[in-house]
Amino acid sequence: MKSRGLAVKDPKSALEPFEFERRELRDNDVAIEIAYAGICHSDIHQAREEWGPSLYPMVPGHEIVGSVTGLGRAVTKFKVGDLIGVGVFIDSCRTCPSCLKGLQQYCENGNTGTYNGYERDGKTIAFGGYSNNFLIDADFAVHVPKNLDLTGVAPLMCAGITLYSPLKHWKAGKGTKVGIIGLGGLGHMGVKFAKALGADVTVFSHSPNKESDAIAMGADKFVVTKDISALKPLSRTFDLILNTVSAELDISAYLNLLRLDGTLVVIGLPGKPYSVGAGVLLGARRSMAGSQVGGIPEIQEMLDFCGTHNITSDVEVINADYANTAYERTIASDVKYRFVIDARTF
Amino acid sequence: MKSRGLAVKDPKSALEPFEFERRELRDNDVAIEIAYAGICHSDIHQAREEWGPSLYPMVPGHEIVGSVTGLGRAVTKFKVGDLIGVGVFIDSCRTCPSCLKGLQQYCENGNTGTYNGYERDGKTIAFGGYSNNFLIDADFAVHVPKNLDLTGVAPLMCAGITLYSPLKHWKAGKGTKVGIIGLGGLGHMGVKFAKALGADVTVFSHSPNKESDAIAMGADKFVVTKDISALKPLSRTFDLILNTVSAELDISAYLNLLRLDGTLVVIGLPGKPYSVGAGVLLGARRSMAGSQVGGIPEIQEMLDFCGTHNITSDVEVINADYANTAYERTIASDVKYRFVIDARTF
């Protein structure tokens, strides 16, 4: 399938227009006309080879929403015209214990990334979502509720599920107190989901000027963390804290905010390891855990939840020719709260 | 009550014979004739002021077993002659959420240590178990099953419950695979409990010569960790790993051994923080948690479990005048597997 989009050709080059060929439609594939593709900070890390060797040319993009334009002959899950979403992986081994539980994000044999690698045949390059179209096995795509503003849907496929999954797994809900560290592309989704789940939500942020946004999104409390001593009075008051910040921070100071049996979940990948004092864990049987995105069944569950609660990401819609500027602004955290590229402009 | 035992007078002095006065028997107190007092590595840390300021003169000892010799007039829980055990705390606030759950080890107002501090009146020095007798509020003492070899019971009160509690909390049992890092005073109790609970047990140890002991205690597998690469083939195979080692180790290499949703529990207090890579947590939704001893109800549950399964600590029984040598041997890990002082020799 002929495609056009944006690609980087090496770690030092900018995104530029790129025409390429996707594979032919297979029996269980759906063909997608992309409407919007989100820009995730991890796109930039991979485009610039900051996370180990990358595969070039690279078409980034793993927050994809669009509509179905074609079906392989075995597909029954979708029909032409359906709204459809694609996230950070497009396949997995399908046989390991994680995959059998629908937790393909933890595939023991490694799932297949949406870009920056090969498909499971080991030779077809997986090109991502900064493109006018896409092809995916129907088992790895999800239905998008019709009532949502489509511009804010693409980021749900990565930023959204990355927050939704740990909130559900660690049982955020009525009567629980949840903290979200960082109000960016990830954090703002955490606030919306935690609130919709019924939790009491506190945002921890370095930026005092984000308070009004946080409250508007549903936060009950906003704590400015420029001075880390602001945390002390909150000792032993949280059930669950999600750290969306990849910059180095004093993680023990946040662990200390957890109640008995509370959990702090890290969802970013900072360059340095965390420094974790044993004492703060022992003091209240606290846990520090990690979580990444969600499996296909949970992504569908999240989208249905979004449909019910009318939740989307706050986005700035841009044209393809703005993508390089958007990269710089994403690095500078100068975006409210996620860029999505209008796919008609590729 | 007149008492004699061993005390240190300052951080640099050795244990020496000490005569002192315990408080009078209160209404809810039991008086105890001590039979055996265990030596815990934490006694040494506190005697030598390695964990912050200590209170001198200090009578260490928080692994106590003996028999009841006297009762306050309100006591119904014990009768004279009962076997009785005392652990690492002798009181707590009794009103915070943790205490109300019987989890006095996590008392939010701080529980009262068995020694090296004041009782809750803020003025009565708490003298520990290296002594011929003891006084304690009956609510904070437990019954010891009669069928157990009493020499190996004292260490259950600290080393024992420190392992039993996390094994129970994180559901070690039939069908689960448990790893115990370190085969010392703590670790050997972990092996016995995990096995009795029905788990498959692997010991990780630097000391190849401990293998036969580990197997005799019930371990299914013994992994020598001098070369950390020995861990690699075990990636993603454990549900629960307990780290009993306070020396620095590559904790991420052990976290990597956990299956999806597995937990590594730290129960020692190393001098340095752990260095924890986020990636290993994210890769399989792993957790790192902390746990300390257990509450009074769980200590009783553990002793009953020990009675049923005939579990005690492996000990070397010593006389009081050997205690300073025992300290040096404990530091050198030259003990199989816990020293207990025969209280008749004080």
Contacts between the chains, C-beta under 8 A, distances in Angstrom:
chain1	res1	chain2	res2	distance
A	97	B	260	6.9
A	98	B	260	5.5
A	98	B	284	7.9
A	103	B	260	6.9
A	106	B	260	5.3
A	106	B	283	7.3
A	106	B	284	5.4
A	106	B	285	6.4
A	108	B	236	6.2
A	169	B	285	7.3
A	236	B	108	6.2
A	252	B	273	7.3
A	260	B	97	6.9
A	260	B	98	5.5
A	260	B	101	8.0
A	260	B	103	6.9
A	260	B	106	5.3
A	263	B	287	7.1
A	266	B	278	4.9
A	266	B	281	6.1
A	266	B	282	7.2
A	267	B	282	7.2
A	268	B	278	6.8
A	269	B	278	5.4
A	269	B	279	6.1
A	269	B	282	7.0
A	270	B	278	6.0
A	273	B	252	7.3
A	273	B	275	4.4
A	273	B	276	5.5
A	273	B	277	4.6
A	273	B	278	7.4
A	274	B	275	7.5
A	274	B	276	4.7
A	274	B	277	7.7
A	274	B	278	6.6
A	275	B	273	4.4
A	275	B	274	7.5
A	275	B	275	6.3
A	275	B	276	7.9
A	276	B	273	5.6
A	276	B	274	4.7
A	276	B	275	7.9
A	276	B	276	5.1
A	276	B	288	7.0
A	277	B	273	4.6
A	277	B	274	7.7
A	278	B	266	4.9
A	278	B	268	6.8
A	278	B	269	5.4
A	278	B	270	6.0
A	278	B	273	7.5
A	278	B	274	6.6
A	278	B	290	6.0
A	279	B	269	6.1
A	279	B	290	7.8
A	280	B	290	7.5
A	281	B	266	6.1
A	281	B	288	7.1
A	281	B	289	6.0
A	281	B	290	2.7
A	282	B	266	7.2
A	282	B	267	7.2
A	282	B	269	7.0
A	282	B	290	3.7
A	282	B	291	6.6
A	282	B	292	4.6
A	283	B	106	7.3
A	283	B	290	7.2
A	283	B	292	7.6
A	284	B	98	7.9
A	284	B	106	5.4
A	285	B	106	6.4
A	285	B	169	7.2
A	285	B	289	6.6
A	285	B	290	6.4
A	285	B	291	5.6
A	285	B	292	7.7
A	286	B	289	6.7
A	286	B	290	6.1
A	287	B	263	7.1
A	287	B	287	4.5
A	287	B	288	6.8
A	287	B	289	4.1
A	288	B	276	7.0
A	288	B	281	7.1
A	288	B	287	6.8
A	288	B	288	5.2
A	288	B	289	7.6
A	289	B	281	6.0
A	289	B	285	6.6
A	289	B	286	6.7
A	289	B	287	4.0
A	289	B	288	7.6
A	290	B	278	6.0
A	290	B	279	7.8
A	290	B	280	7.5
A	290	B	281	2.7
A	290	B	282	3.7
A	290	B	283	7.2
A	290	B	285	6.4
A	290	B	286	6.1
A	291	B	282	6.6
A	291	B	285	5.6
A	292	B	282	4.5
A	292	B	283	7.6
A	292	B	285	7.8
